[in-house]
Amino acid sequence: MRKLALDDEILLTVEKPARYIGNEVNAVRKDAGLADIRFCMCFPDVYEIGMSHLGIQILYDMFNKREDVYCERVYSPWPDLHKILKERQIPLFALESQEPVKEFDFLGITIQYEMCYTNILQILDLSRIPLLAKERTKGDPFVIGGGPCVYNPEPLADFFDLFYIGEGETSYDALFDLYKEWKPSGEERSAFLRQAARIPGIYVPSLYQVTYHEDGTIANFAPMEEGIPAKIEKQVVMNLTDSVYPKKPIVPFIKATQDRVVLEIQRGCIRGCRFCQAGMIYRPTREKEVEILKEYAYTMLKNTGHEEISLSSLSSSDYSGLKELVTYLIETFKGKGVNISLPSLRIDAFSLDVMGKVQDIKKSSLTFAPEAGSQRLRDVINKGLTEEVILEGAGEAFEGGWQKVKLYFMLGLPTETVEDQKAIAELANQIAVRYYEIPKEKRNGKCQITISTSFFVPKPFTPFQWANMYPKEHYIDSAKVVNEAVKEQLNRKSIRYNWHEADVTVLEGVLARGDRRLGRVIRCAYEKGCLFDSWSDFFDNEKWMEAFAQTGVDPDFYTLRERSLDEIFPWDFIDAGVTKEFLKREYANALAEKVTKNCRLQCNGCGAGKYQGGVCIENQN
């Protein structure tokens, strides 16, 4: 392989050259010549974002534990380097060896959000790998995708040889062993792909055929050959405690988005919020034992020099060992300059007590995520928060010394009315009222409440996957209703309101719910210059709309339609654990404004009980 380290002249002309030089603390260095498999792990966004992703750190550690695999990394070059690589015809390279990505055996791309799809094409293009999987030859790496977005991989089907559905710790060893058998055989790429398609969790899109009805909906989706599974089962790690975890995570030279030790305390969530894809696809909820987490905390701090520990989970308050773990961390690292970050907590007495010990109350703010302003709409989405609980939590926080509160809501939820939108401002005002009920001498300055609204996207494998979205004008009008309602509140001077861009939300909805026909749109958008679409500075909605028009694809088909209950979805070939019957039941419950209890209180028959573990079967009768 050829080394392609950028010379000093180029590095001095680009922003943050440390993004491209590798050699970070704990980066793995191997003799590439001794490895049977070269795997390039890619996060299709800028280095600082990708370096904050726990999943890549886990797989990087796991792959490199194999003596026959050398796993390296690549991230999306920022536009300044992108331009130089194009102009000087320098192929994209991996950080560890600085060798061309094209010369690796695998290019593994983690796909965390829909707005990075054009960045995936950037990676392929700059690596000089044919964009279309069908045009690749034996000299090209196999391109494999993973991450939450592959629960609907179809918009990207043209560009990937394989997708890995589920958690990466289970089937990669089988895939690597198969590759080692195939590589010296002299057989074509297609032979490897046919055999790989039989490995649990591996989806090879070229081996499946889709047909459509005249109205554009899917008529049939099926494998084209005998022996290829009609359903792809997601892969799940049931024993989190003993599964692989990086004790020596890579430490970047420059500040990453999350510059800290991350302790994953559990996977999954018991809550069952009907808008939340993660809460559905990561079922069942599985916990790591407290003792191993204590060991990880000490070892990872020692191996990285980080000064903060963050507990990672969808709902940290539901972790059964939280009190023991947090008490241990506070006592062990007290006075040693180590901060403890506790995201995803419910605001209750214990959480507030803990946060008071680990945060500077005068500087920090508390975050609530009611998601909807009215109780009716919170019942529709199964949020499980009453107004009484919200106000009680805010009151306890204010009495504990906090004055800053961030409130997160969604607009465009199913059944939402103007009254529901106005209720967002009214709830913020009630929280402010609760603050000013505290005697003046006990307050910590002026109350500051920040409302943020995002626009709802109905994602695959959620009860709302049948719901329609709205035109961007509707979302903008909704935000205006909230804004006007804020101005009418008695405590309006204490309330600030921010909202997200509507154009991005609509496109996200198209890409999240789309089918294979979107591949040509994504390619057209990339060729028009669309890149870093999740960054507001770069997102160009006009170019995307031109791409839809030019390719003859109607974006409204994917967003404005409410799906019929018997429609075949592009993602129906995936077994994500939760059954379609359960999701239909939950959709009906939503429309009836009926709350479903969480998994610890009651088994709701979602289908995840088949994994025989986790909290979901503890109370099953």
N, C-alpha and C positions, 0 to 999 in steps of 0.2 A: 504493500500500500504506500501511497505517496503522502508525505507530510505537507500540510498546507498552512502552517502557522502564519498568521497575518504579520507582515513586517511592521516595524515601528512607524513607518511613514503613514500607513493606513490607520493604525491604532490611534495615532495622534489626531486624526481628522474626525473620528467618530465620538459620539457621546457615550460615556461610561465604557471604555475599552475593556474593563474587567469582566464585562458580560461574556467575552469571547475567548479569554486566555486559559481557562481551566486552572488546574493545579490548586484548587481550594483545599482547605483543611478537611481531611477525611475522604477526599476524592480517591477512588480506587485506581491504582496503577498496576497493570499487568503486562506481561510479554505477549503482545498480540499474536505473535507467531505460534504460541503454544495453545491458543484457544481454538476449539473446533467451531465455535459459533461466535460471531460478532453481532451484538445486538445494540442498536442505537435507540435510546429512549428519548422520545420527543414530547415536549409540552409546547403546543402551538400558540405561544404568547411570549411576551418579553421575559427575559431571564429572571427579573425580580419577582414576577408572578409565579413562574414555573418553579423557582427554587423554594417557594412557600408551600408546594403541594406535597402532602404527606404520602399519597399513593405512589408517586414516583420514587420517593426515598425508600419506601418499603420494597418495591420491586427491584430497584437498583441494588439494594443490599442482598436481596434474595438471589437474584441472578448471579451476582458476583461471588456468592458463596460456592457456586459450582466452579470447579477448576477448569471445566471445558467451555465456560462461557465468559466472555469479556463484555460487560455492559457499559456503554458510555452514554453521554447525553448531548442533546442539541435543543436549542430554543429558537423561537422566531427572531431573526435579526431585525433590529429597529430599522425604520425606513432609510436612515443614512447609510448603514452598512449594506442593506438590500440593494441600494442604487450602485454602490461600489462593486459588489459581487457581480451584478449584471454587466456593468460597463467593462470590468476587467476580466470577465469570464472566469471568475474563481468559483469553483463548486463549493457548496455548503459543506462544512466539516464538523466533526464531533469534537467536544471540548477536551476530552482526556488525551487523545492521540493526535488531534488536529488533522485527522485523515478524512478523506471524502466519505460522506454518508452513503453515497451510491455504491461504495465497495463493501458495505456491510451485508450480512446475511439477512437481518431483519431490521426494519424501521418500525418501531412501536410507538404509536401516537395516542396519548391519553386525551380524551375529548370531554372536557368538563362543562362546556357551555356552547350553545349553538352559534354564538356570534364569533367563534374562532374558525368557522368553516373555510373562509377564504385563506386564512393563515395556513391551513393544512395544505392547500394548493401551493402556497408560497414555498413551504418546506420542500415539497416534491419538485417544484419548478427549479428552485435554486440548487437542489441536489442533483438535478439532471436525471431524475427518475420520471419516466413517462407518466403523465397525469392519469391516464386511463389504465386500469389494471389489465385489460385485455391486450394492451400494446406492450406489456413488459415481457422481457425475454429472460433466459436463464441467468444472464449477467446482472440482473436487477435484484435488489433485495425484496423480500416479501414484506408488504406493507400491512400491518395489523393494527386495528383500532380497539381501544378499551375505554372504560369510564362510563359515567351515567348517560351520556348522550347516545351510547350504542344500544340503549333500550328502544330506540328507533334509529337503526343505522341506515335506513333506506335512502334518505337524501344523499348519502355519501357512498352508496353501494358501488358506483362506477369507479371510484378512486381507490378502493381497498381490496386487497386479496383476501383478507380474513378479518373477522371481528371476534373479540373475546368477550363473551357475555357473562358478567358477574365479577366475583372477587378473584384477583389474579394469583392468589397463593395456591390454587388447587390444581390447575391443568397445564401450566406452562412446562413443568418437567416432562410431561408426556409429549408435548409438542416439540420440545428440544430433542428428546430421544428419537422421535420420528424423523426429525430433520437430519440428524446424524446418520441415520440409516439411508435416507434418500440422497443426500449430497453426493456420495461417491458412486451412486447407482447408474448415473447417466440418463435417468428418466427425465421426462419433461416436467415443467412446473405444475402442469395440470395433475400429474400423478401424485405429487406431494399434497396438493390441495384436496384431492378426493379422499386421501387417507386422513388428512387433518380434519376434514368435515365430520369424521366419525368420533373425534375426541370430544368428550362432554364440554359444552360451553362454546365450542368453536363454530362460527357461522361463516360459510364461504358463499358470498352473494352470487358469484358466477354460476353456481350449481342450482340456482332456483329461478323459476320463471313466474312472472306476474302477468295476468291478463286483466283487462278493464271492461266495465260496462260502458254503454254509450254515454251515460251521465258522468263518467269520469271516476266513479267509485271502483274499488277493486272487485273483480269477479272471482279470481282464483289466485292463490299463491301456493306453489308446490315445488318440491325438489324435482329435478329433471332426470335423475338417475336412481336406480335401485340401491338401497343401502344407505342413502343420505337421509338423515332424520327430518321428518316434517316439522317437529318442534325442537327448538334449541332450549335446553334447560340452563338457567343461570347457575353459576357456581357460587357456593357459599362455604365460608370457613366457620365451622361450628365451634371449634375450640380456639377461641381468640387468645387465651392465656399462653398456650404453648406454640402459637403460630409465630412465624418469622417477624421480627421487628428490628429496625435499625438502631443499635446502641451507639453507633458512631455516624450520625447523620452529617451530610456535607454542610460545611459552614462557608457561605459566600464571602467574597472580599468586599462586596458592597452591600448596603442595607437592602434586605429583601422585604416584601410586603409583611411577612410574618417572620420576624427575626428572633426565634425563641425555640426552646425545647418543647416538642408537642407530645403529650401523653394521650394516646387513644384509649379512653376508658371503656367504651362500648360501641357497638354498631347497631343500627336500627333505632326505632322509636316506638313506644307503646301508645302514643297519643291518637293517631288516626286522623290527623287533619286532612280534610278531603281535597285540599288544593296541593298538598305536598307530595311530590314524586319521591323524594328521598325516603320519606316515612313509609312508603309502600314498597319500593324496590329493595330496600335494605332489610326487610323483615326476614327472619325473626330477630328480635332484639337479643343481643348476646353481650355479656359483660366480661371484662378482664378481671382477674382476681387482684385484690388490693395489694397483696405482698409483692407480686411481680411488678406492679406499677411503682411501688416504693423503690424497688431495686433499679428500675429503668430511670427514674427521676435522678437519683444520685449519679449513676453511671453516665447518663447523657449530658448532664451538666459538666461533669469532669471531662468528658471527651470533646466538648464543643466550646466551653468558655462562655456560653450564653448566660444571660442574667435574668431570664424569665422562663417560667414553666406555664404552658397553656394546656388545659384539659379539653380534649377533643371529643365531641359527641353531638348528636342531634338534639339531645335534651339531657344535659348534665344532671339536673335535679332528680331525674328518675334513676340514676345510678345508685344501686343499693349501698355501695360502700363509700359514698361521697363524703360523709361526715368523718369517717376514719381516715380517709386519704388526705383530705384537706387539713385536718388537725395535724397529721404527721408532717405534711409539707411545711406548714406554718412553724411548727416547733423545731423541725430539723434545720430549716434554712433561715430562721429568725436571726437578724443581725449580720447576715452574710451577703447582703445586697442582691438577693434573689426575689424578684416579683412573682406573684402567682396570678395568672389570668383565668377567669372563670366564665367563659362565654356560655350561652344557652341555658341560663339559670332562670327558674321562676323566682319572682320577687317575694320571698317569704322570710320569716324571722331568722331562720338558720342562714339563708343565703346573705341576708343583709348583715348579719353578725360577722360572717366570714369576710365579706367584701370590705366591711369597716376595718378589719384587721390587715388587709392586704392592699388597700387603695388609699390614696390621698383624697378624702371625701371632698375637700374644697375644690379640687381640680377635676375630679371624675364625674361622669354622668351615668345614670342608670338607664337601661334599655328595656322597654316593654314592647311586646309585639301583639297587640290585641287583634290585628289584621282587619277587623271590621269595627265600625263605630257603634252599631246598634246590637242589642242582645239577639234580636231576631236573626240577623245576618251571621253573627258568631255561631249561632246554633246551626244554621245552614252549612257552614264550613266545618262544623264540629271542632271549633277551637277549644272548647272546654274551659273558657274563662268567663266568669260573670262580672258584671259591672261592680258588684260588691267586692269581689276578690281584687279587681284592679285598683279600686279606690282604697281598699284596706292596705294593699301592698305599697301604694304610693304614699299613704299616710305614715306607715311604719318607716319608709325610707326618709321622708321629710323630717320625722321626729328623730331619726338617727343622724341627721346632719346634712343629707343631700339636698340640693336645690335644683339640679339640672336633670331633666328627664327627656329621653328620646322615645318617641312613639312611632311604631311602624305599622302602616296599613296598606291594604290593597284596594284598588278601584277596578271596577269591571267584573266583580264576582257574580256568579249566577244568581239571579232573582234580585239583584241590587236595585234600589230605588233612590230617588233624590233625597228622601228622608234618611236613608242609610248613609248617604254621602254627608249630609249636614250633621249627622250624629257624630262624625269624626271630630269636628270642631267642638261640638257640645261636650264630648267626653274629655277632650283636652281642657276645656274650661272648668269642668268639674274637678279635675285633678289640681288645677290652679287654685280653685276654691278651697280644696282640702289643705293646700299649703298655707293659705292665708288664715286658716282657722287656728294655726299654731300661734301662740303668743309671740309678739314681735321680738321680744328679747331672746327667744329661743330659735329664731330663724337664722339661716346662714346666708344672708343677703337676699337679693331679688330672685324670685322663681323664674326659671328658664325652661320652657317646654318647646321642643322641636318636633314637629310632625313631618314625617316623610311618607309619601305614598308612591308605591310602584303600581304598575298595571298588571292585572292577572293574566297569566297564560295557562290554559288547560293542557297539562302535560300527559303523555302516555302513562298508562298504568296507575292513573288516579281516578277516583269516582267522577271527576269532572271532565274526563277525556271525551265525553259525548257533547259537552257544552260548546256553544258558539263564542267567538270573540266579537269585538265591535270595530267599526271603522275608527281610524285615529282621531277623527273629529269628536267622536263620542268620549274618548278618554280625556281629551283636552277640555271639553265642556264639563266633565265630571270634576276635574281638578279645579276648574274655575268656580264650581259650586262650593267646593270645600274652602277655597280661598275667600270667597265672599262670606261664607258662614263664619270663618275665623274672625273676620272684621266686625261681625255683629256680636261677638262674645264680650262679656263684661271685662274679662281679663285678657283682652286681645294683645295688650302690650307685652304680656308674658309669653305669647305664643308666636312661634316662627313656623312657616310652612314651606316645604320643598317638594317638588314632584319630578318624576323621571320623564324621559322623552318618550312620546307615544310612537314615533316611527320605528324605533328600535324594538319596542314591544310587539308591534304587529309583525315585523320580520321574524322575530324570535318565535312567534306563534306559528308562522308558516314553516319554518325550518324544523321546529319541534314535532309538528304533526304531519309533515310531508311524506311523499313517496319518492320512488326512483326518478320520476320526471323532473325533480328539482336539481338533479345533478348538472344538467346543462345550464340551469340558471346560475348555480354557484360558480361554474367555470366561466360563464360569460361575465359575471360580476367581477371575478378576479382579473380577467383580461382587461376589464375597464379600469382597473386600479383599486378596487375595493380591498382593503387590508386593515387589520386591527379594528374591526367593526364594533368591538365592545368598548372602544375608546371614543368618547364623544368628539374629540378633536379630529378624528379620522373618519368617523361614520359618514357616509354619503348616500342618503336615501334615494336621491335622484338617479344615481348610477344603478342602484338595485332595481328601481322601477323600470329603467331602460332595459335592464337585463331580462326582466319578466316579459316586457313587451317584445323584445327581440327574439326570445325563444318561444313565444306563444303560450306561456304558462300564466294562468290567472291566479294571483295570490289570494283573492277573495274566496276561491274554492276551498282553501285550507283553513280559513279563519272565520268567515261569516256564517258558515253552515252549522246548524246543530245536527249532529250525527244521529241516525236512527239506531236503535239498540241492536239491530241485527247486521249493521254494516261491518264489513271486514276491514279492520285497521291495518295499516302497513306493518305494524309491530305485532300482530296477532300470532305470528309464528314463534314468538318467544314465550317461554314459560318463566315468568318472573316471580313465581311463588304465590302471589295473590291471584285468585281466580277471577275470571270475567263475571261470574255469577255474583261473587262478593261485591265487586265494584258496581255492578248494576244495582244491587241491594242498597249500597251506600248512596248512590245517586238518587234513588227513590227516597231514601231517608232525608237527604239534603233538601229535596223539593218539598218534602213534608215538614221541614224544619225540626227534624227529630234527631236528638243527640245520641251518639253511640258511645258506650263506655270504653275506657282504655283497656289495653290487653291484660293488665294485672288484675283489674276488677272483674273482667268477664271475657271469655273467649268468644269472638264474633265470627269464627269459622271462615277466616280469610283465605285459608289454604296453606299458610306457612307452617302449620302444625306437622306437615309431612316431613319436615327436617328433623323432627324429634329432638328438640333442644331449645334453649333460650327461654326467656320469661313467658313466651306466648302459650306454653302448655302447662304452666304451673297450676293454673286454676281451672283446667279443662275437666269437665265432668264426663 
